[in-house]
Amino acid sequence: MNATVAPHIHALRAALSDHVLMGKIVDVFYAKMLDDYRINRFFFTRPAAEQADALKAYLKAYFNSLNSDDDRVLEALDGYFTAAFARTNAKPSLVTGNDFAFLLDIVGGQEIRSITLLTPAHSFLIKLGPEDFHYDIVMEHLAASLKQLNIAEDLAYQILALAEKGRDGLLARGVEVKKAA
């Protein structure tokens, strides 16, 4: 094992390498997210089990590797983004108005942020415009799922802290912010 990884990370990985426990957490968590009208619009209409299985495959790859940039981990993450967020209809939608959101950046002098995708399929989610509000809802559902499954408080805290670390990456936040002229 890598000596530079903190001991609590090893303990977290060991606890979550129990695929039965991880599977239960994902199933309860995913059901909560798909039932919530505030965020379920982000998810594709594929069967929930197929989407949850893709998330489980990603988490299994992540917790079995000490390197989150490992090709297998990134491939599993790309598979999850495809299963959960990819749409078969690539036509732009005039209903949401998001197709012309870039005009506000140009005309209105809004902040323009650089987008940093985690994998190519991450773009499927980013096109839907998730924000901190949506991530807060996801964290709320994760906490409720852990409580519902009676996960030990210290393990739940570590899982929530790890999930919180993913906020900027999932929201494709780049390092650099530019102001439109």
C-alpha atoms as a printed R data frame, in Angstrom:
    type eleno elety resid chain resno       x      y       z
1   ATOM     1    CA   MET     A     1   0.000  0.000   0.000
2   ATOM     2    CA   ASN     A     2   1.053  3.562  -0.636
3   ATOM     3    CA   ALA     A     3   2.481  5.103   2.536
4   ATOM     4    CA   THR     A     4   1.617  8.640   1.397
5   ATOM     5    CA   VAL     A     5  -2.136  7.958   1.578
6   ATOM     6    CA   ALA     A     6  -3.637  8.958   4.929
7   ATOM     7    CA   PRO     A     7  -4.679  6.060   7.191
8   ATOM     8    CA   HIS     A     8  -8.333  7.187   7.240
9   ATOM     9    CA   ILE     A     9  -8.413  6.861   3.441
10  ATOM    10    CA   HIS     A    10  -7.226  3.247   3.741
11  ATOM    11    CA   ALA     A    11  -9.951  2.596   6.348
12  ATOM    12    CA   LEU     A    12 -12.589  4.210   4.127
13  ATOM    13    CA   ARG     A    13 -11.456  2.202   1.114
14  ATOM    14    CA   ALA     A    14 -11.491 -0.991   3.183
15  ATOM    15    CA   ALA     A    15 -15.016 -0.312   4.460
16  ATOM    16    CA   LEU     A    16 -16.344  0.528   1.001
17  ATOM    17    CA   SER     A    17 -14.598 -2.385  -0.685
18  ATOM    18    CA   ASP     A    18 -17.468 -4.400   0.819
19  ATOM    19    CA   HIS     A    19 -19.471 -4.389  -2.411
20  ATOM    20    CA   VAL     A    20 -22.666 -5.469  -0.660
21  ATOM    21    CA   LEU     A    21 -22.584 -2.416   1.635
22  ATOM    22    CA   MET     A    22 -21.611 -0.110  -1.211
23  ATOM    23    CA   GLY     A    23 -24.395 -1.578  -3.359
24  ATOM    24    CA   LYS     A    24 -26.998 -0.940  -0.647
25  ATOM    25    CA   ILE     A    25 -25.828  2.649  -0.246
26  ATOM    26    CA   VAL     A    26 -25.950  3.278  -3.995
27  ATOM    27    CA   ASP     A    27 -29.398  1.684  -4.384
28  ATOM    28    CA   VAL     A    28 -30.986  3.724  -1.577
29  ATOM    29    CA   PHE     A    29 -29.166  6.902  -2.633
30  ATOM    30    CA   TYR     A    30 -30.073  6.512  -6.297
31  ATOM    31    CA   ALA     A    31 -33.747  5.906  -5.532
32  ATOM    32    CA   LYS     A    32 -33.835  9.124  -3.508
33  ATOM    33    CA   MET     A    33 -32.211 11.132  -6.296
34  ATOM    34    CA   LEU     A    34 -34.496  9.787  -9.019
35  ATOM    35    CA   ASP     A    35 -37.565 10.493  -6.858
36  ATOM    36    CA   ASP     A    36 -36.580 14.127  -6.260
37  ATOM    37    CA   TYR     A    37 -38.153 16.500  -8.791
38  ATOM    38    CA   ARG     A    38 -35.413 19.074  -8.100
39  ATOM    39    CA   ILE     A    39 -32.688 16.924  -9.673
40  ATOM    40    CA   ASN     A    40 -34.251 13.966 -11.470
41  ATOM    41    CA   ARG     A    41 -34.406 15.994 -14.700
42  ATOM    42    CA   PHE     A    42 -30.643 15.554 -15.017
43  ATOM    43    CA   PHE     A    43 -30.887 11.789 -15.343
44  ATOM    44    CA   PHE     A    44 -31.551  9.949 -18.566
45  ATOM    45    CA   THR     A    45 -34.571  7.664 -18.862
46  ATOM    46    CA   ARG     A    46 -32.529  4.462 -18.798
47  ATOM    47    CA   PRO     A    47 -33.645  1.997 -16.127
48  ATOM    48    CA   ALA     A    48 -32.549  3.051 -12.651
49  ATOM    49    CA   ALA     A    49 -30.851 -0.315 -12.116
50  ATOM    50    CA   GLU     A    50 -28.664  0.208 -15.188
51  ATOM    51    CA   GLN     A    51 -27.629  3.657 -13.980
52  ATOM    52    CA   ALA     A    52 -26.985  2.419 -10.437
53  ATOM    53    CA   ASP     A    53 -24.925 -0.504 -11.763
54  ATOM    54    CA   ALA     A    54 -22.725  1.939 -13.688
55  ATOM    55    CA   LEU     A    55 -22.215  4.003 -10.519
56  ATOM    56    CA   LYS     A    56 -21.366  0.838  -8.554
57  ATOM    57    CA   ALA     A    57 -18.819 -0.155 -11.219
58  ATOM    58    CA   TYR     A    58 -17.199  3.276 -10.957
59  ATOM    59    CA   LEU     A    59 -17.080  3.193  -7.152
60  ATOM    60    CA   LYS     A    60 -15.665 -0.337  -7.197
61  ATOM    61    CA   ALA     A    61 -12.899  0.776  -9.582
62  ATOM    62    CA   TYR     A    62 -12.268  3.922  -7.528
63  ATOM    63    CA   PHE     A    63 -12.029  2.176  -4.166
64  ATOM    64    CA   ASN     A    64  -9.885 -0.642  -5.557
65  ATOM    65    CA   SER     A    65  -7.309  1.800  -6.939
66  ATOM    66    CA   LEU     A    66  -5.066  4.225  -5.109
67  ATOM    67    CA   ASN     A    67  -4.933  6.418  -8.209
68  ATOM    68    CA   SER     A    68  -8.120  8.208  -9.273
69  ATOM    69    CA   ASP     A    69  -6.437  8.975 -12.623
70  ATOM    70    CA   ASP     A    70  -6.050  5.247 -13.328
71  ATOM    71    CA   ASP     A    71  -7.397  4.419 -16.801
72  ATOM    72    CA   ARG     A    72  -9.796  1.806 -15.385
73  ATOM    73    CA   VAL     A    73 -11.222  4.333 -12.934
74  ATOM    74    CA   LEU     A    74 -11.644  6.985 -15.632
75  ATOM    75    CA   GLU     A    75 -13.195  4.441 -17.985
76  ATOM    76    CA   ALA     A    76 -15.701  3.419 -15.313
77  ATOM    77    CA   LEU     A    77 -16.500  7.085 -14.607
78  ATOM    78    CA   ASP     A    78 -17.027  7.723 -18.313
79  ATOM    79    CA   GLY     A    79 -19.346  4.694 -18.392
80  ATOM    80    CA   TYR     A    80 -21.348  6.095 -15.494
81  ATOM    81    CA   PHE     A    81 -21.755  9.533 -17.089
82  ATOM    82    CA   THR     A    82 -22.895  7.835 -20.295
83  ATOM    83    CA   ALA     A    83 -25.396  5.565 -18.519
84  ATOM    84    CA   ALA     A    84 -26.845  8.281 -16.301
85  ATOM    85    CA   PHE     A    85 -26.787 11.438 -18.397
86  ATOM    86    CA   ALA     A    86 -26.318 10.697 -22.117
87  ATOM    87    CA   ARG     A    87 -29.250 11.543 -24.305
88  ATOM    88    CA   THR     A    88 -29.978  9.841 -27.596
89  ATOM    89    CA   ASN     A    89 -31.531 13.045 -28.921
90  ATOM    90    CA   ALA     A    90 -28.706 15.443 -29.747
91  ATOM    91    CA   LYS     A    91 -30.998 18.186 -31.079
92  ATOM    92    CA   PRO     A    92 -30.863 21.462 -29.152
93  ATOM    93    CA   SER     A    93 -33.898 22.250 -27.044
94  ATOM    94    CA   LEU     A    94 -35.433 25.704 -27.251
95  ATOM    95    CA   VAL     A    95 -37.671 24.931 -24.301
96  ATOM    96    CA   THR     A    96 -35.048 25.390 -21.604
97  ATOM    97    CA   GLY     A    97 -33.255 28.376 -23.079
98  ATOM    98    CA   ASN     A    98 -29.909 26.846 -22.090
99  ATOM    99    CA   ASP     A    99 -28.936 26.701 -25.741
100 ATOM   100    CA   PHE     A   100 -28.492 30.464 -25.741
101 ATOM   101    CA   ALA     A   101 -27.072 30.889 -22.241
102 ATOM   102    CA   PHE     A   102 -23.680 31.738 -23.746
103 ATOM   103    CA   LEU     A   103 -25.208 34.983 -25.063
104 ATOM   104    CA   LEU     A   104 -25.593 36.237 -21.496
105 ATOM   105    CA   ASP     A   105 -21.853 35.793 -21.052
106 ATOM   106    CA   ILE     A   106 -21.110 37.771 -24.188
107 ATOM   107    CA   VAL     A   107 -23.743 40.489 -23.968
108 ATOM   108    CA   GLY     A   108 -24.264 40.805 -20.246
109 ATOM   109    CA   GLY     A   109 -20.681 40.808 -19.044
110 ATOM   110    CA   GLN     A   110 -21.327 37.734 -16.942
111 ATOM   111    CA   GLU     A   111 -18.449 35.698 -15.588
112 ATOM   112    CA   ILE     A   112 -17.112 33.169 -18.063
113 ATOM   113    CA   ARG     A   113 -15.617 30.113 -16.429
114 ATOM   114    CA   SER     A   114 -13.412 27.575 -18.018
115 ATOM   115    CA   ILE     A   115 -14.926 24.106 -18.114
116 ATOM   116    CA   THR     A   116 -12.837 21.177 -16.937
117 ATOM   117    CA   LEU     A   117 -14.368 17.860 -17.897
118 ATOM   118    CA   LEU     A   118 -13.508 14.772 -15.871
119 ATOM   119    CA   THR     A   119 -14.056 12.480 -18.876
120 ATOM   120    CA   PRO     A   120 -15.500 12.999 -22.369
121 ATOM   121    CA   ALA     A   121 -18.951 11.764 -21.270
122 ATOM   122    CA   HIS     A   122 -18.975 14.291 -18.399
123 ATOM   123    CA   SER     A   123 -20.143 16.805 -21.023
124 ATOM   124    CA   PHE     A   124 -23.563 15.065 -21.048
125 ATOM   125    CA   LEU     A   125 -24.150 16.245 -17.485
126 ATOM   126    CA   ILE     A   126 -22.533 19.666 -17.833
127 ATOM   127    CA   LYS     A   127 -24.799 20.574 -20.764
128 ATOM   128    CA   LEU     A   128 -27.723 20.342 -18.340
129 ATOM   129    CA   GLY     A   129 -26.271 23.135 -16.162
130 ATOM   130    CA   PRO     A   130 -25.886 21.667 -12.669
131 ATOM   131    CA   GLU     A   131 -25.067 24.160  -9.910
132 ATOM   132    CA   ASP     A   132 -24.139 24.112  -6.226
133 ATOM   133    CA   PHE     A   133 -27.844 24.020  -5.355
134 ATOM   134    CA   HIS     A   134 -28.147 20.672  -7.138
135 ATOM   135    CA   TYR     A   135 -24.985 19.310  -5.524
136 ATOM   136    CA   ASP     A   136 -26.357 20.293  -2.104
137 ATOM   137    CA   ILE     A   137 -29.453 18.190  -2.851
138 ATOM   138    CA   VAL     A   138 -27.254 15.224  -3.801
139 ATOM   139    CA   MET     A   139 -25.333 15.601  -0.523
140 ATOM   140    CA   GLU     A   140 -28.643 15.787   1.367
141 ATOM   141    CA   HIS     A   141 -29.758 12.506  -0.222
142 ATOM   142    CA   LEU     A   142 -26.430 10.835   0.481
143 ATOM   143    CA   ALA     A   143 -26.609 11.829   4.158
144 ATOM   144    CA   ALA     A   144 -30.214 10.604   4.395
145 ATOM   145    CA   SER     A   145 -29.265  7.310   2.719
146 ATOM   146    CA   LEU     A   146 -26.398  6.716   5.130
147 ATOM   147    CA   LYS     A   147 -28.657  7.476   8.087
148 ATOM   148    CA   GLN     A   148 -31.420  5.208   6.733
149 ATOM   149    CA   LEU     A   149 -28.938  2.331   6.421
150 ATOM   150    CA   ASN     A   150 -27.585  2.954   9.947
151 ATOM   151    CA   ILE     A   151 -24.034  3.508   8.699
152 ATOM   152    CA   ALA     A   152 -21.688  4.241  11.586
153 ATOM   153    CA   GLU     A   153 -21.367  7.977  12.196
154 ATOM   154    CA   ASP     A   154 -17.596  8.114  11.626
155 ATOM   155    CA   LEU     A   155 -17.855  6.186   8.345
156 ATOM   156    CA   ALA     A   156 -20.793  8.353   7.227
157 ATOM   157    CA   TYR     A   157 -18.764 11.481   7.985
158 ATOM   158    CA   GLN     A   158 -15.849 10.170   5.896
159 ATOM   159    CA   ILE     A   159 -18.133  9.253   2.984
160 ATOM   160    CA   LEU     A   160 -19.768 12.685   3.058
161 ATOM   161    CA   ALA     A   161 -16.376 14.416   3.259
162 ATOM   162    CA   LEU     A   162 -15.141 12.416   0.267
163 ATOM   163    CA   ALA     A   163 -18.308 13.236  -1.689
164 ATOM   164    CA   GLU     A   164 -17.899 16.923  -0.858
165 ATOM   165    CA   LYS     A   165 -14.376 16.862  -2.292
166 ATOM   166    CA   GLY     A   166 -15.916 15.942  -5.649
167 ATOM   167    CA   ARG     A   167 -18.081 19.082  -5.882
168 ATOM   168    CA   ASP     A   168 -15.782 21.232  -8.040
169 ATOM   169    CA   GLY     A   169 -14.852 18.362 -10.323
170 ATOM   170    CA   LEU     A   170 -18.423 17.255 -10.907
171 ATOM   171    CA   LEU     A   171 -19.522 20.832 -11.565
172 ATOM   172    CA   ALA     A   172 -16.635 21.163 -14.089
173 ATOM   173    CA   ARG     A   173 -15.141 24.150 -12.372
174 ATOM   174    CA   GLY     A   174 -11.980 25.332 -13.980
175 ATOM   175    CA   VAL     A   175  -9.224 27.149 -12.167
176 ATOM   176    CA   GLU     A   176  -9.433 30.284 -14.226
177 ATOM   177    CA   VAL     A   177 -12.377 32.698 -14.377
178 ATOM   178    CA   LYS     A   178 -12.463 35.431 -17.030
179 ATOM   179    CA   LYS     A   179 -14.776 38.403 -17.270
180 ATOM   180    CA   ALA     A   180 -16.533 39.029 -20.583
181 ATOM   181    CA   ALA     A   181 -15.848 42.440 -22.076
